[in-house]
Amino acid sequence: MTDFRTRNQRITDDVGCIQLLEVTNPSFSDSMLICNDVQDFVSQGKTYIGLPFGFTLPDDVSGQAPRMQLAMDNVGRGVSDELERRQPGTTTMAKLIVVGRDTPDRHEHVFWLPMSSVSISGASAQASCSVGEVTSQSACKQIATPFTLPGIF
């Protein structure tokens, strides 16, 4: 067992862990690097901006893919500027990374979350995280119809 797992299974963890979030989209100027803390954090040479965020776990609803809600603070950090650059038809991916505070360069857990339906209010930004939108997409981006390819009909 790793030291990280051993510490997390104890009642008291004197070191603790931190959650890092990398939000990427082809239309962003660069990846958004966020850590769930009040101060900046450096991991593998990347500086993550200290910005508290949280998740609301999905409900078990039949007939639809589970959706998890991501909420983050939007006060003076320029989060809304990047999110407003999203182009239609692009997929925004959030990479959740869990690291120990004493070993910031070792990523203990990594989770990929496709984000959809991003909304921004005055003080917070929210997004739904679900694979439902990705799995319901068509396998072919363009289908031959008399309208799209009239020469073959």
PEUR-V77904 format. One record per residue. SS is DSSP state (h for helix, s for strand, l for the rest). PHI is phi in whole degrees, -180 to 180 (none if undefined). OMEGA is omega in radians with two decimals (NA if undefined). Layout:
ss->SS phi->PHI omega->OMEGA
ss->SS phi->PHI omega->OMEGA
This chain:
ss->l phi->none omega->3.14
ss->l phi->-78 omega->3.09
ss->h phi->-61 omega->3.13
ss->h phi->-60 omega->-3.11
ss->h phi->-67 omega->3.13
ss->h phi->-62 omega->3.13
ss->h phi->-65 omega->-3.11
ss->h phi->-71 omega->3.12
ss->l phi->-89 omega->3.08
ss->l phi->-81 omega->3.09
ss->l phi->-72 omega->3.11
ss->l phi->-117 omega->3.10
ss->l phi->-113 omega->-3.05
ss->l phi->-79 omega->-3.11
ss->l phi->-100 omega->3.13
ss->l phi->86 omega->3.11
ss->s phi->-130 omega->3.14
ss->s phi->-137 omega->3.14
ss->s phi->-101 omega->3.10
ss->s phi->-114 omega->-3.11
ss->s phi->-132 omega->3.05
ss->s phi->-112 omega->-3.13
ss->s phi->-106 omega->-3.09
ss->s phi->-126 omega->3.06
ss->l phi->-157 omega->-3.14
ss->l phi->-59 omega->-3.11
ss->l phi->-89 omega->3.10
ss->l phi->-74 omega->3.07
ss->l phi->-69 omega->3.07
ss->l phi->-161 omega->3.13
ss->l phi->-65 omega->3.04
ss->s phi->-85 omega->-3.13
ss->s phi->-110 omega->-3.02
ss->s phi->-129 omega->3.01
ss->s phi->-118 omega->-3.10
ss->l phi->-84 omega->-3.09
ss->l phi->-157 omega->3.12
ss->l phi->-94 omega->3.10
ss->l phi->-127 omega->-3.12
ss->l phi->-66 omega->-3.07
ss->s phi->-140 omega->-3.13
ss->s phi->-112 omega->3.10
ss->s phi->-140 omega->-3.13
ss->l phi->51 omega->3.08
ss->l phi->80 omega->3.12
ss->s phi->-103 omega->3.11
ss->s phi->-96 omega->3.12
ss->s phi->-98 omega->-3.12
ss->s phi->-76 omega->3.10
ss->s phi->-71 omega->-3.08
ss->l phi->-151 omega->-3.09
ss->l phi->-61 omega->3.06
ss->s phi->-141 omega->-3.14
ss->s phi->-153 omega->-3.13
ss->s phi->-118 omega->2.94
ss->s phi->-107 omega->-3.06
ss->l phi->-66 omega->-3.06
ss->l phi->-72 omega->3.02
ss->l phi->-87 omega->3.10
ss->l phi->-89 omega->-3.13
ss->l phi->-114 omega->-3.12
ss->l phi->-74 omega->3.08
ss->l phi->90 omega->3.10
ss->l phi->-145 omega->3.13
ss->l phi->-71 omega->3.11
ss->l phi->-62 omega->3.14
ss->l phi->-121 omega->3.08
ss->s phi->-103 omega->-3.13
ss->s phi->-102 omega->3.06
ss->s phi->-108 omega->3.11
ss->s phi->-128 omega->3.11
ss->s phi->-139 omega->3.14
ss->s phi->-70 omega->-3.10
ss->l phi->-132 omega->-3.06
ss->l phi->-98 omega->3.01
ss->l phi->66 omega->-3.11
ss->l phi->-114 omega->3.12
ss->l phi->75 omega->3.12
ss->h phi->-65 omega->-3.10
ss->h phi->-67 omega->3.13
ss->h phi->-62 omega->3.13
ss->h phi->-69 omega->-3.11
ss->h phi->-66 omega->3.11
ss->l phi->-75 omega->3.09
ss->l phi->-81 omega->-3.12
ss->l phi->-58 omega->3.10
ss->l phi->-93 omega->3.10
ss->l phi->-63 omega->3.10
ss->l phi->86 omega->3.12
ss->l phi->-97 omega->3.14
ss->l phi->-103 omega->3.07
ss->s phi->-94 omega->-3.12
ss->s phi->-112 omega->3.04
ss->s phi->-114 omega->3.12
ss->s phi->-110 omega->-3.14
ss->s phi->-92 omega->-3.08
ss->s phi->-122 omega->3.08
ss->s phi->-112 omega->3.13
ss->s phi->-130 omega->3.00
ss->s phi->-82 omega->-3.13
ss->l phi->-65 omega->-3.13
ss->l phi->-84 omega->3.10
ss->s phi->-128 omega->-3.03
ss->s phi->-70 omega->-3.11
ss->s phi->-89 omega->3.14
ss->s phi->-106 omega->3.14
ss->s phi->-84 omega->-3.08
ss->s phi->-76 omega->3.13
ss->s phi->-136 omega->3.10
ss->s phi->-133 omega->3.14
ss->s phi->-127 omega->3.07
ss->s phi->-100 omega->-3.10
ss->s phi->-130 omega->3.02
ss->s phi->-73 omega->-3.10
ss->s phi->-102 omega->3.06
ss->s phi->-142 omega->3.10
ss->s phi->44 omega->3.10
ss->s phi->-80 omega->3.08
ss->s phi->-132 omega->-3.08
ss->s phi->-124 omega->3.01
ss->l phi->-112 omega->-3.07
ss->l phi->-56 omega->-3.03
ss->l phi->-110 omega->-3.10
ss->s phi->-148 omega->3.05
ss->s phi->-124 omega->-3.14
ss->s phi->-128 omega->3.09
ss->s phi->-147 omega->3.02
ss->s phi->-93 omega->3.11
ss->s phi->-114 omega->-3.11
ss->l phi->-160 omega->3.06
ss->l phi->-88 omega->-3.10
ss->h phi->-60 omega->-3.13
ss->h phi->-69 omega->-3.13
ss->h phi->-71 omega->-3.09
ss->h phi->-75 omega->3.13
ss->l phi->-90 omega->3.11
ss->l phi->-72 omega->3.09
ss->l phi->-71 omega->3.12
ss->l phi->-68 omega->3.12
ss->l phi->-107 omega->-3.14
ss->l phi->-74 omega->3.10
ss->l phi->-133 omega->-3.14
ss->l phi->-109 omega->-3.12
ss->l phi->-72 omega->3.06
ss->l phi->-132 omega->3.08
ss->l phi->-59 omega->-3.14
ss->l phi->-81 omega->-3.07
ss->l phi->-81 omega->3.13
ss->l phi->-133 omega->-3.04
ss->h phi->-68 omega->-3.07
ss->h phi->-74 omega->-3.09
ss->h phi->-94 omega->-3.13
ss->l phi->-104 omega->NA
